[in-house]
Amino acid sequence: MTDVEIDPPSVRRRSRLRQAQMALLLVLAIYLIAAYLLLPALWTHYEHQKGLANLPMVTRTAQGIPGDPMNVGLIGDKRDVVCAMHEAGWFPADPVTLKSSIEIVGSVLLDRPYKDAPVSNLFYLDRREDLAFERPVGSSAD
């Protein structure tokens, strides 16, 4: 007669827990390798307009700090662009002046709208934007 040892339930539970931990660690390692090494190495961007392929797609502030991403560029007569944007609910931003600065402070403090509040200048390829538009959201400029 042979001596057969049967593992107690606590030993089997620890064994299953250890297997689950190892499986979780393996899944995590596969995810990290795929997300941070494999997929970025395989990612390519196909640009339909070859002239845009090597251009930066982010504006910059006057100090060179990255600003907003390029969303849309409009080409056309200034009057037509302003009319189309106004029709869509967007308003040309006021220039930054003492008067507009006082108005924006009043808008925030008094919780009143300022649909054409000034915005900071942004530059693209060392050129300031020709027009800046904004769409009011909420009851004040804050």
Phi and psi in degrees as a GROMACS rama.xvg file:
@    title "Ramachandran Plot"
@    xaxis  label "Phi"
@    yaxis  label "Psi"
@TYPE xy
-95.0533  152.578  THR-2
-92.1368  113.814  ASP-3
-108.257  123.965  VAL-4
-94.6654  134.279  GLU-5
-109.289  127.657  ILE-6
-67.9484  136.466  ASP-7
-67.8013  158.694  PRO-8
-57.3317  -33.7739  PRO-9
-65.9384  -35.8204  SER-10
-69.2183  -39.888  VAL-11
-65.9784  -40.4268  ARG-12
-62.4578  -44.1714  ARG-13
-64.0254  -36.9287  ARG-14
-65.3134  -43.9009  SER-15
-66.3474  -39.437  ARG-16
-62.7174  -42.6362  LEU-17
-63.5875  -40.056  ARG-18
-65.4568  -40.8872  GLN-19
-64.5691  -41.0833  ALA-20
-63.0778  -42.3787  GLN-21
-65.9284  -40.0724  MET-22
-64.1587  -43.2146  ALA-23
-62.6906  -42.6908  LEU-24
-62.5563  -40.5192  LEU-25
-64.564  -45.5869  LEU-26
-61.835  -43.5322  VAL-27
-61.9045  -44.1269  LEU-28
-63.3601  -42.201  ALA-29
-63.5784  -43.0117  ILE-30
-60.6531  -48.8456  TYR-31
-62.3668  -42.3184  LEU-32
-64.2139  -44.3292  ILE-33
-67.461  -45.7679  ALA-34
-73.7849  -34.3765  ALA-35
-109.771  -11.2343  TYR-36
-122.078  -57.2905  LEU-37
-68.9273  -55.6188  LEU-38
-64.2197  -44.352  LEU-39
-60.3782  -34.1926  PRO-40
-68.8792  -30.2932  ALA-41
-89.1982  -16.2572  LEU-42
-70.0976  129.332  TRP-43
-132.136  147.408  THR-44
-107.198  126.074  HIS-45
-101.212  116.791  TYR-46
-98.6483  125.521  GLU-47
-70.5661  -32.3951  HIS-48
-105  103.187  GLN-49
-56.6257  -29.7996  LYS-50
-66.337  -20.4995  GLY-51
-90.9018  -11.2316  LEU-52
-56.6983  -39.2555  ALA-53
-105.711  10.7215  ASN-54
-86.0821  148.242  LEU-55
-67.9241  147.58  PRO-56
-113.264  23.4  MET-57
-134.072  137.393  VAL-58
-78.7846  171.365  THR-59
-135.103  152.928  ARG-60
-79.2735  174.859  THR-61
-61.7034  -25.79  ALA-62
-86.4489  -0.540717  GLN-63
88.5459  7.64529  GLY-64
-78.9117  133.652  ILE-65
-56.1442  134.491  PRO-66
-107.101  -125.501  GLY-67
-88.3087  150.489  ASP-68
-71.0733  154.377  PRO-69
-74.3592  120.122  MET-70
-101.429  -47.5647  ASN-71
-154.029  144.629  VAL-72
-122.217  132.845  GLY-73
-111.49  135.486  LEU-74
-120.944  126.665  ILE-75
165.37  -178.433  GLY-76
-64.8423  136.865  ASP-77
-54.8698  -44.0633  LYS-78
-62.8078  -41.929  ARG-79
-65.3429  -41.6503  ASP-80
-64.8109  -46.3822  VAL-81
-60.9457  -43.4278  VAL-82
-62.5899  -45.8908  CYS-83
-64.3012  -43.6742  ALA-84
-66.8974  -40.0217  MET-85
-62.8386  -41.7281  HIS-86
-62.3528  -31.4817  GLU-87
-84.4024  0.921784  ALA-88
93.5133  11.9134  GLY-89
-104.958  142.327  TRP-90
-121.647  142.583  PHE-91
-64.4248  136.378  PRO-92
-76.0326  140.265  ALA-93
-67.0473  152.041  ASP-94
-69.2746  156.071  PRO-95
-77.2298  110.872  VAL-96
-135.27  174.546  THR-97
-61.5529  -43.5468  LEU-98
-62.0871  -46.9702  LYS-99
-68.0142  -31.7576  SER-100
-66.3086  -40.8813  SER-101
-65.7971  -39.9694  ILE-102
-63.6197  -40.0642  GLU-103
-69.0899  -36.8592  ILE-104
-63.7045  -44.552  VAL-105
-61.8007  -38.27  GLY-106
-61.7004  -43.7392  SER-107
-71.1978  -47.5568  VAL-108
-68.1191  -37.651  LEU-109
-96.0935  2.72027  LEU-110
52.6216  52.6236  ASP-111
-125.129  153.965  ARG-112
-70.2535  152.259  PRO-113
-143.528  85.0656  TYR-114
-64.284  -22.8803  LYS-115
-122.556  43.6618  ASP-116
-59.5152  149.203  ALA-117
-67.7355  153.382  PRO-118
-126  158.606  VAL-119
-69.1436  145.397  SER-120
-70.0432  138.429  ASN-121
-121.656  149.19  LEU-122
-120.294  145.227  PHE-123
-133.308  122.965  TYR-124
52.7225  45.0489  LEU-125
62.7062  22.9034  ASP-126
-124.607  129.643  ARG-127
-70.0151  148.672  ARG-128
-61.0875  146.898  GLU-129
-75.5224  -40.0689  ASP-130
-137.95  146.887  LEU-131
-128.452  130.605  ALA-132
-119.895  155.093  PHE-133
-145.782  156.189  GLU-134
-118.408  122.062  ARG-135
-65.5151  137.629  PRO-136
-135.437  129.406  VAL-137
86.5599  -171.664  GLY-138
-98.6115  -5.02868  SER-139
-147.81  175.428  SER-140
-77.8449  -3.0129  ALA-141
